[in-house]
């Protein structure tokens, strides 16, 4: 590998988005990922491209507005990968959020969408409630239907990576960063390229004018490799578990209030089956990422509560055909994780002006975050001659992985 303008560390949606934006702007870019592109957090989300209706409760209006704008753009740029889907919100006599609250929230959601056609909503007539895949109607007072979008998160990530590759980015999988030496003129980075079939890993040294830390939950672990030492932000790791049930899926996505703690949980169609998620469980270590028994019972209890004819928790266990969990990075704050801010944080230590770290963020807003990082790159290195307009680049389903990634440089 040769010297470059920008080294991006981390091949999740944040990292590939930065690589695409920077390469399109004319910078030489290399992206390294210690595993496979789009195989960690960006493969284990709730698969939604959405404004985040529930974020209105915590008054994150700017985040919702930004997310709705990005939803509109992704529907335009990636029609094969991002699809509009109806969402249904049932309101029961026992619901914390009554019909007036839901109507007000959906009205504000539509307003923040800036008159996007997907901003419309309606109240579903009672005569149609029986069509909602067996949803419990006892105590049901109203059902609202609105619109958001769904995606295959891993394939979307790979499509962005493929676009970055076509723009000239060098994409290197199974490549680990072992040290970063920060200097006034750039960063010296030590890499270790891993191979399969028992081959010994191969070390390499590269120089980059700038380094972007897009390691997701491992953001602070990468900073531990930096010399001189660099400041880190205090964070929480929050696990979100999902269960895949071998049961007929609903026609749309159900937005359900947990009877246990009033959190919002989704019941979604997923490749012909039913996906239920997510939870919010704080972790003490990334070595313990796995769906817990408590999370499994929580999600099955919710499903059984709303679809009692499918059986109790014990009966539903036999329908589990898969599970996964992603890890969110949230600022360390008092209170429950459900109401913690979800916007992306860009951290730049003044003593290390050539190293930018991305904390948190949402799948939906990866392009907005990439644009912010590109602004920092341009301010640091000066402008280059752009080679493409990312606002016009279509994102298509990428070819098989071996056809476009895995370069060792």
C-alpha positions as CSV (number, residue, x, y, z in Angstrom):
1,X,0.0,0.0,0.0
2,X,1.2,3.5,-0.7
3,X,0.6,6.8,1.1
4,X,-2.9,8.2,0.9
5,X,-5.0,11.2,1.8
6,X,-7.5,9.4,4.0
7,X,-7.3,6.1,5.9
8,X,-10.8,4.9,7.1
9,X,-10.7,2.3,9.8
10,X,-13.9,0.3,10.0
11,X,-16.1,-1.2,7.3
12,X,-19.5,-0.7,8.7
13,X,-22.0,1.7,7.1
14,X,-20.3,4.8,8.7
15,X,-16.9,3.8,7.3
16,X,-18.0,2.9,3.8
17,X,-20.1,6.1,3.6
18,X,-17.1,8.2,4.5
19,X,-15.0,6.3,1.9
20,X,-17.5,6.9,-0.8
21,X,-17.9,10.6,-0.1
22,X,-14.2,11.2,0.2
23,X,-13.3,9.3,-2.9
24,X,-16.1,11.0,-4.9
25,X,-14.6,14.4,-3.8
26,X,-11.2,13.4,-5.3
27,X,-9.2,12.2,-2.3
28,X,-7.1,9.1,-2.3
29,X,-8.8,6.7,0.2
30,X,-8.0,3.3,1.7
31,X,-10.5,1.5,4.0
32,X,-9.4,-1.3,6.3
33,X,-11.7,-3.7,8.1
34,X,-10.5,-6.4,10.4
35,X,-13.3,-8.7,9.4
36,X,-15.7,-8.5,6.5
37,X,-17.4,-5.4,5.1
38,X,-20.8,-4.9,6.7
39,X,-20.7,-8.0,8.9
40,X,-20.9,-6.6,12.4
41,X,-23.1,-3.8,13.7
42,X,-24.3,-2.9,10.2
43,X,-25.6,-6.4,9.7
44,X,-27.4,-6.6,13.0
45,X,-29.7,-3.6,13.1
46,X,-33.5,-3.5,13.0
47,X,-33.3,-3.1,9.1
48,X,-35.1,0.2,9.1
49,X,-34.6,3.4,7.1
50,X,-36.8,5.7,9.2
51,X,-37.2,9.0,10.8
52,X,-37.5,7.6,14.2
53,X,-41.0,8.4,15.3
54,X,-40.3,7.5,18.9
55,X,-37.5,10.1,19.0
56,X,-40.2,12.8,19.1
57,X,-40.8,11.7,22.7
58,X,-37.3,12.9,23.7
59,X,-37.6,16.0,21.6
60,X,-34.9,15.0,19.1
61,X,-36.6,17.0,16.4
62,X,-33.5,17.8,14.4
63,X,-32.5,14.2,14.3
64,X,-36.0,13.2,13.1
65,X,-36.0,15.9,10.4
66,X,-32.5,14.9,9.2
67,X,-33.5,11.2,9.2
68,X,-36.6,11.8,7.2
69,X,-34.6,13.8,4.7
70,X,-32.1,10.9,4.4
71,X,-34.9,8.4,4.1
72,X,-36.1,10.3,1.1
73,X,-32.7,10.4,-0.5
74,X,-32.0,6.7,0.0
75,X,-35.3,5.8,-1.5
76,X,-34.2,7.7,-4.5
77,X,-30.6,6.4,-4.7
78,X,-31.2,2.8,-3.7
79,X,-34.6,1.7,-4.9
80,X,-33.5,-1.9,-5.1
81,X,-32.3,-1.9,-1.5
82,X,-34.6,0.6,0.4
83,X,-38.3,0.0,0.1
84,X,-41.3,2.0,1.5
85,X,-43.4,-0.2,3.9
86,X,-46.6,0.5,5.9
87,X,-46.3,0.7,9.7
88,X,-49.2,0.1,12.0
89,X,-49.6,1.4,15.5
90,X,-52.4,-0.2,17.6
91,X,-53.8,1.8,20.5
92,X,-55.4,-0.1,23.4
93,X,-57.3,1.0,26.5
94,X,-54.1,0.2,28.5
95,X,-51.7,1.9,26.1
96,X,-49.4,4.6,27.6
97,X,-49.7,6.5,24.3
98,X,-53.3,7.3,23.6
99,X,-54.9,7.9,20.2
100,X,-54.6,11.7,20.5
101,X,-50.9,11.4,21.4
102,X,-50.3,9.1,18.4
103,X,-52.2,11.4,16.0
104,X,-50.3,14.4,17.2
105,X,-47.0,12.6,16.8
106,X,-47.8,11.4,13.3
107,X,-48.9,14.9,12.4
108,X,-45.6,16.3,13.5
109,X,-43.8,13.4,11.8
110,X,-45.5,14.3,8.5
111,X,-44.6,18.0,9.0
112,X,-41.0,17.2,9.6
113,X,-40.9,15.1,6.5
114,X,-41.4,18.4,4.6
115,X,-44.5,17.2,2.7
116,X,-42.9,14.0,1.5
117,X,-45.6,11.7,0.1
118,X,-44.6,9.2,2.8
119,X,-45.5,11.7,5.4
120,X,-49.2,10.9,5.2
121,X,-51.0,8.7,7.7
122,X,-54.5,7.4,8.3
123,X,-56.7,5.8,10.9
124,X,-57.5,2.2,9.9
125,X,-61.3,1.4,10.1
126,X,-62.2,-1.1,12.7
127,X,-63.6,-3.5,10.1
128,X,-60.1,-3.9,8.7
129,X,-58.4,-4.8,12.0
130,X,-58.9,-8.5,11.4
131,X,-56.5,-8.3,8.5
132,X,-53.5,-7.4,10.7
133,X,-52.1,-10.9,10.9
134,X,-54.1,-12.0,14.0
135,X,-53.3,-8.9,16.1
136,X,-55.2,-9.0,19.4
137,X,-58.4,-6.9,19.2
138,X,-59.5,-7.2,22.8
139,X,-59.3,-3.7,24.2
140,X,-58.2,-2.3,20.9
141,X,-59.4,1.3,20.4
142,X,-57.6,2.5,17.3
143,X,-55.1,1.6,14.7
144,X,-53.0,4.2,12.8
145,X,-51.0,3.5,9.6
146,X,-48.1,5.6,8.4
147,X,-45.0,5.0,6.2
148,X,-41.3,4.5,6.6
149,X,-38.8,2.2,4.9
150,X,-37.0,-1.1,5.3
151,X,-33.7,-2.4,4.0
152,X,-31.3,-5.3,4.1
153,X,-28.6,-3.4,6.1
154,X,-25.7,-5.7,5.2
155,X,-26.4,-5.5,1.5
156,X,-26.9,-1.7,1.7
157,X,-23.5,-1.5,3.3
158,X,-21.9,-3.6,0.7
159,X,-23.5,-1.6,-2.1
160,X,-22.0,1.6,-0.7
161,X,-18.6,-0.1,-0.4
162,X,-18.9,-1.2,-4.0
163,X,-19.6,2.4,-5.0
164,X,-16.6,3.5,-3.1
165,X,-14.5,0.9,-4.8
166,X,-15.6,2.1,-8.2
167,X,-14.6,5.6,-7.2
168,X,-11.0,4.5,-6.5
169,X,-11.1,3.5,-2.8
170,X,-8.8,0.6,-1.8
171,X,-10.9,-1.8,0.3
172,X,-8.9,-4.2,2.5
173,X,-10.7,-6.8,4.6
174,X,-9.2,-9.0,7.3
175,X,-6.8,-6.1,8.0
176,X,-6.2,-5.0,11.6
177,X,-4.7,-1.7,12.8
178,X,-2.2,-2.4,15.5
179,X,-0.7,1.1,16.0
180,X,-1.2,4.7,14.9
181,X,1.6,7.2,15.4
182,X,0.1,10.7,15.1
183,X,2.4,13.5,13.8
184,X,2.0,17.0,12.6
185,X,2.2,16.0,9.0
186,X,0.1,12.8,9.1
187,X,-0.2,9.4,10.7
188,X,2.0,6.4,10.5
189,X,-0.2,3.3,10.7
190,X,0.9,-0.3,11.4
191,X,-1.4,-2.9,9.9
192,X,-1.6,-6.7,10.1
193,X,-3.2,-8.5,7.2
194,X,-4.7,-11.9,8.2
195,X,-5.2,-14.8,5.8
196,X,-7.2,-18.0,5.9
197,X,-5.9,-21.6,5.8
198,X,-3.4,-21.1,8.6
199,X,-1.1,-18.6,6.8
200,X,0.9,-16.3,9.0
201,X,-0.4,-12.7,9.1
202,X,1.6,-10.1,7.2
203,X,2.5,-6.7,8.8
204,X,2.5,-3.5,6.7
205,X,3.2,0.2,7.3
206,X,1.3,3.0,5.6
207,X,1.2,6.8,5.9
208,X,-2.1,8.7,5.8
209,X,-2.6,12.5,5.9
210,X,-5.8,11.8,7.9
211,X,-7.3,8.9,9.7
212,X,-11.0,8.4,10.3
213,X,-12.0,6.1,13.1
214,X,-15.2,4.5,12.1
215,X,-14.9,1.4,14.3
216,X,-18.4,1.6,15.8
217,X,-18.5,-0.2,19.2
218,X,-14.7,-0.6,19.0
219,X,-14.1,3.2,18.6
220,X,-12.3,3.6,21.9
221,X,-10.3,0.4,21.4
222,X,-8.7,1.9,18.3
223,X,-7.9,5.0,20.2
224,X,-5.9,2.8,22.6
225,X,-3.6,2.1,19.7
226,X,-2.7,5.8,19.2
227,X,0.5,7.5,20.3
228,X,0.8,10.0,21.8
229,X,-2.2,9.0,23.9
230,X,-5.5,10.6,22.8
231,X,-8.6,11.6,24.8
232,X,-11.7,9.4,24.5
233,X,-15.4,10.0,25.1
234,X,-17.2,8.1,27.8
235,X,-19.7,5.7,26.2
236,X,-22.2,3.0,26.9
237,X,-22.5,-0.1,24.8
238,X,-26.2,-1.0,24.4
239,X,-27.2,-4.3,22.9
240,X,-30.2,-4.6,20.7
241,X,-31.5,-8.2,20.4
242,X,-33.8,-9.6,17.7
243,X,-35.5,-12.9,17.3
244,X,-36.5,-14.5,13.9
245,X,-39.6,-16.6,14.1
246,X,-40.7,-19.2,11.6
247,X,-44.2,-17.7,11.5
248,X,-46.1,-16.0,8.6
249,X,-45.0,-12.3,8.6
250,X,-47.3,-9.4,8.8
251,X,-48.0,-7.4,5.7
252,X,-46.3,-4.4,7.2
253,X,-44.4,-3.4,10.3
254,X,-46.2,-3.3,13.6
255,X,-45.1,-0.6,16.1
256,X,-45.9,-2.1,19.4
257,X,-45.8,-0.8,23.0
258,X,-44.2,-3.3,25.4
259,X,-46.7,-4.2,28.2
260,X,-43.6,-4.6,30.4
261,X,-41.9,-1.2,30.2
262,X,-43.8,0.7,27.5
263,X,-40.8,0.7,25.2
264,X,-41.4,0.5,21.4
265,X,-40.7,-2.9,19.8
266,X,-41.2,-3.8,16.1
267,X,-42.7,-6.9,14.6
268,X,-41.6,-7.1,11.0
269,X,-41.6,-9.2,7.8
270,X,-38.1,-10.5,7.0
271,X,-37.5,-12.8,4.1
272,X,-40.8,-14.7,4.6
273,X,-40.5,-14.9,8.3
274,X,-41.3,-12.7,11.3
275,X,-38.6,-10.6,13.0
276,X,-39.2,-9.2,16.5
277,X,-36.9,-6.5,18.1
278,X,-35.3,-4.8,19.7
279,X,-34.1,-4.6,23.3
280,X,-31.9,-2.1,25.1
281,X,-29.5,-3.9,27.3
282,X,-26.4,-2.2,28.6
283,X,-23.2,-4.2,28.3
284,X,-20.1,-4.2,30.4
285,X,-17.9,-5.8,27.7
286,X,-18.0,-6.5,24.0
287,X,-17.0,-10.1,24.8
288,X,-20.6,-10.8,26.0
289,X,-22.6,-9.9,22.9
290,X,-25.3,-12.5,22.6
291,X,-29.0,-12.7,23.0
292,X,-29.7,-13.3,26.7
293,X,-32.5,-15.5,28.1
294,X,-34.0,-12.3,29.6
295,X,-34.1,-10.6,26.2
296,X,-35.6,-13.7,24.6
297,X,-38.3,-13.9,27.2
298,X,-39.0,-10.2,26.8
299,X,-39.5,-10.4,23.1
300,X,-41.5,-13.6,23.1
301,X,-43.7,-12.2,25.9
302,X,-44.4,-9.1,23.8
303,X,-45.2,-11.3,20.7
304,X,-47.5,-13.6,22.8
305,X,-49.2,-10.6,24.3
306,X,-50.2,-9.2,21.0
307,X,-50.7,-12.5,19.1
308,X,-52.1,-14.8,21.9
309,X,-53.4,-17.3,19.3
310,X,-49.8,-18.2,18.4
311,X,-49.2,-19.5,21.9
312,X,-47.4,-18.6,25.1
313,X,-43.7,-18.0,25.6
314,X,-42.9,-21.7,25.9
315,X,-44.8,-22.6,22.7
316,X,-43.2,-19.7,20.8
317,X,-39.7,-20.9,21.6
318,X,-40.1,-23.7,19.1
319,X,-40.6,-21.2,16.3
320,X,-37.3,-19.4,16.9
321,X,-35.2,-20.0,13.8
322,X,-32.6,-17.3,14.3
323,X,-31.4,-14.5,16.4
324,X,-28.9,-11.7,16.3
325,X,-27.9,-8.6,18.2
326,X,-26.2,-5.4,17.4
327,X,-24.4,-3.0,19.7
328,X,-25.1,0.7,19.8
329,X,-22.7,3.3,21.0
330,X,-24.4,5.9,23.2
331,X,-23.0,8.7,25.3
332,X,-22.7,7.8,28.9
333,X,-25.6,9.5,30.6
334,X,-27.8,8.8,33.6
335,X,-31.2,7.3,32.9
336,X,-32.4,4.5,30.6
337,X,-30.9,3.9,27.2
338,X,-34.2,4.1,25.5
339,X,-34.3,7.9,25.8
340,X,-30.5,8.5,25.2
341,X,-29.6,10.8,22.2
342,X,-29.1,8.8,19.0
343,X,-27.3,11.5,16.9
344,X,-23.8,11.0,15.6
345,X,-20.9,12.5,17.6
346,X,-17.7,13.6,15.8
347,X,-14.8,13.7,18.3
348,X,-11.6,15.6,17.4
349,X,-8.9,16.0,20.2
350,X,-7.1,19.3,19.5
351,X,-3.8,17.6,20.3
352,X,-4.5,15.1,17.4
353,X,-5.9,17.2,14.6
354,X,-5.4,14.5,12.0
355,X,-7.5,11.8,13.7
356,X,-11.3,12.0,13.7
357,X,-13.5,9.5,15.6
358,X,-17.1,8.8,14.9
359,X,-19.2,7.9,17.9
360,X,-22.7,6.4,17.4
361,X,-25.1,7.3,14.7
362,X,-27.9,5.7,12.8
363,X,-28.1,3.5,9.7
364,X,-30.5,6.0,8.2
365,X,-28.2,9.0,8.6
366,X,-24.9,7.5,7.4
367,X,-24.8,9.9,4.4
368,X,-25.3,13.0,6.5
369,X,-22.5,11.8,8.8
370,X,-20.2,11.1,5.8
371,X,-20.9,14.7,4.6
372,X,-19.8,16.1,7.9
373,X,-16.6,14.1,7.9
374,X,-15.9,15.2,4.3
375,X,-16.2,18.8,5.5
376,X,-13.5,18.1,8.1
377,X,-11.3,16.4,5.4
378,X,-11.7,19.4,3.0
379,X,-10.9,21.9,5.8
380,X,-7.8,19.9,6.7
381,X,-6.4,19.1,3.2
382,X,-8.0,21.6,1.0
383,X,-10.3,20.8,-1.9
384,X,-9.6,18.3,-4.7
385,X,-11.2,18.0,-8.1
386,X,-14.4,16.0,-7.6
387,X,-14.9,12.9,-9.8
388,X,-18.6,12.2,-9.0
389,X,-21.6,13.7,-7.3
390,X,-22.7,11.4,-4.5
391,X,-26.2,12.9,-4.5
392,X,-26.7,11.4,-8.0
393,X,-24.8,8.0,-7.6
394,X,-27.3,5.1,-7.6
395,X,-26.6,2.4,-5.1
396,X,-27.3,-1.0,-6.6
397,X,-27.1,-4.6,-5.2
398,X,-23.4,-5.3,-5.2
399,X,-21.8,-8.3,-6.9
400,X,-20.5,-11.2,-4.8
401,X,-18.0,-10.1,-2.3
402,X,-15.0,-11.9,-3.9
403,X,-15.6,-9.8,-7.0
404,X,-15.0,-6.5,-5.4
405,X,-13.4,-6.6,-2.0
406,X,-10.5,-8.2,-0.3
407,X,-7.7,-6.4,-2.0
408,X,-4.5,-6.6,-0.1
409,X,-2.7,-3.7,-1.8
